């Protein structure tokens, strides 16, 4: 595990198993007695989580004091909130 100098901590995840089983990279982890899988877009500068999934994590997430800007498939610039949360892989 390495740190970037702030509170965030990063881990290296081997995606070979997910690539072999589904053909796409995903992270699988346990949270609140459920097995969850997140598809990883390895070419993206950010990943998005659906609102209902965010609601599931509501007790474990922290809204950061920042916004992210991105261009949608409609080629229009959008803004979104940024959250952080911890989980065990």
Secondary structure, DSSP 8 states (H G I E B T S, - for coil): -EE-SSS-EE-----HHHHHHHSS-EEEEEETTEEEEEE--TT-SS----HHHHHHTTTTEEEEEEEEEEE-TTS-EEEEEEEEE--B-
